[in-house]
Amino acid sequence: MNLRKAVVTGMAMGMLWALMPLGMARADDAAAAAPPPPVKVAVCDPLKVLGTILEGKDDSTRWKQEQTDLQAQAQAKKDALTQEADEIKVLKPDSPDYETRIEKFNDDQASAQAWLQSSQVNLARKQHSEQKVLFGKILDAIGAVAKQQGVTLVLNASHPEFPDLDKMDANAFVETIMLHVCLYSETTPDITTDVEYFMDKGYKK
């Protein structure tokens, strides 16, 4: 009797072990056949965001003021050089001070030109760096809004306009087409306004 029980138990265990891989394989097949999670797509115009948000407007105003201040400083140096040149004109060429004043004027003129070029380069570098930081903030805001709304992919809704037909060559035509990232979005939600609100809300704080 015990022998018969042992045989039956052994047969049952063998069938169980034989069926386990089959069941696992069927589970794997079912998982593989399951549809992937849906992809929710939205569009956003970062250029519109840049020109609309409060931080962008404040930065733009400051950048314009910095340009104005630089131009005012350049004009002051130009006026000083003009006055210096006028003072030299009344000197006699054979006067002891004439050559000294000419040399000083040439040095001042070269110094003013070097200062202006260096100041323009440094100001442009500073503003470009700040623009890059601001664009990074816009990308972070787009990501935050997308997560809030369950969006998995955001396409760039901004694109360049075609150049003037009289000036457009084949390369410019192809480049403009390639820069059109979003080709159709009639039913695709646009989160541009939501991103603007998100950034302004954080900027006010």
Secondary structure as GFF3:
##gff-version 3
##sequence-region A 1 205
A	DSSP	alpha_helix	2	33	.	.	.	ID=ss1
A	DSSP	beta_strand	41	44	.	.	.	ID=ss2
A	DSSP	alpha_helix	46	52	.	.	.	ID=ss3
A	DSSP	alpha_helix	54	89	.	.	.	ID=ss4
A	DSSP	alpha_helix	98	148	.	.	.	ID=ss5
A	DSSP	beta_strand	153	156	.	.	.	ID=ss6
A	DSSP	alpha_helix	170	178	.	.	.	ID=ss7
A	DSSP	alpha_helix	192	204	.	.	.	ID=ss8
###
